[in-house]
Amino acid sequence: MSAKEISLIEEITKLTEERYQIIGSQHHKDRDCHFYVETKWSYGYPPKFFVTHDGYILRDVYEEFDTYEEALQGLKKVLEESIEEEKKY
């Protein structure tokens, strides 16, 4: 794992904590607190990476990326946008 990926993971971890603090006082289900970076391997092709989330508060997320680092950056963006949106309420 690269230093950039480790840094992104640390940032994402902080963002998930911040998001939980914001939605924690609201009515929410457990699945609102989980985000995933999944890897898809297909015969003879490079892997694809997917950021997914299946919650009630935030829209469903299913975004495809070519690299793990890009997926982490995508997840960070999703969390940042979600936090900003929740702060409005």
RANORJO-V306812 format. One record per residue. N is the residue number from 1. RES is the residue in one letter. PHI is phi in whole degrees, -180 to 180 (* if undefined). PSI is psi as a letter, one per 20 degrees, with the letter a starting at -180 (* if undefined). OMEGA is omega in degrees with one decimal (999 if undefined). Layout:
[[N,RES,PHI,PSI,OMEGA] [N,RES,PHI,PSI,OMEGA]]
This chain:
[[1,M,*,p,-177.4] [2,S,-79,r,177.3] [3,A,-62,h,178.4] [4,K,-64,g,178.6] [5,E,-65,g,178.5] [6,I,-63,g,178.0] [7,S,-62,g,177.5] [8,L,-62,g,179.0] [9,I,-62,g,177.8] [10,E,-64,g,178.0] [11,E,-64,g,179.7] [12,I,-63,g,178.7] [13,T,-60,g,177.6] [14,K,-65,g,179.4] [15,L,-65,h,178.8] [16,T,-66,h,176.3] [17,E,-66,g,178.5] [18,E,-62,g,179.7] [19,R,-63,g,178.5] [20,Y,-62,g,179.2] [21,Q,-62,h,-179.3] [22,I,-72,g,-175.8] [23,I,-90,i,-175.7] [24,G,-60,h,-179.7] [25,S,-84,i,177.8] [26,Q,-90,r,172.9] [27,H,-73,p,176.8] [28,H,-149,r,177.1] [29,K,-101,r,-177.8] [30,D,-56,h,-175.3] [31,R,-69,i,174.2] [32,D,-66,i,-174.5] [33,C,-99,j,-175.0] [34,H,-120,p,176.8] [35,F,-129,q,-174.6] [36,Y,-133,q,165.5] [37,V,-117,o,-176.2] [38,E,-110,q,179.0] [39,T,-113,p,177.1] [40,K,-113,p,176.8] [41,W,-107,p,177.3] [42,S,-123,q,-176.7] [43,Y,-49,o,172.5] [44,G,72,j,-178.6] [45,Y,-117,q,175.1] [46,P,-63,q,-179.4] [47,P,-67,q,171.3] [48,K,-115,q,-177.7] [49,F,-121,p,-175.5] [50,F,-126,p,170.3] [51,V,-96,p,-178.6] [52,T,-132,q,175.2] [53,H,-157,p,-179.7] [54,D,-127,n,-175.9] [55,G,-120,a,177.8] [56,Y,-100,g,-175.8] [57,I,-76,g,179.6] [58,L,-92,q,175.9] [59,R,-53,q,173.5] [60,D,-65,q,-178.9] [61,V,-119,p,173.3] [62,Y,-153,n,-176.2] [63,E,-123,p,-176.8] [64,E,-103,q,179.3] [65,F,-138,q,-179.5] [66,D,-85,h,-179.7] [67,T,-130,q,177.4] [68,Y,-63,g,179.9] [69,E,-62,g,177.3] [70,E,-62,h,178.1] [71,A,-64,g,177.3] [72,L,-62,g,177.0] [73,Q,-63,h,177.3] [74,G,-64,g,178.2] [75,L,-65,g,177.7] [76,K,-58,g,179.7] [77,K,-63,g,178.2] [78,V,-58,g,-179.3] [79,L,-66,g,179.3] [80,E,-61,g,179.2] [81,E,-65,h,179.2] [82,S,-64,g,179.3] [83,I,-63,g,179.3] [84,E,-61,g,178.6] [85,E,-64,g,-178.8] [86,E,-68,h,178.6] [87,K,-65,h,178.5] [88,K,-67,h,-176.9] [89,Y,-102,*,999]]
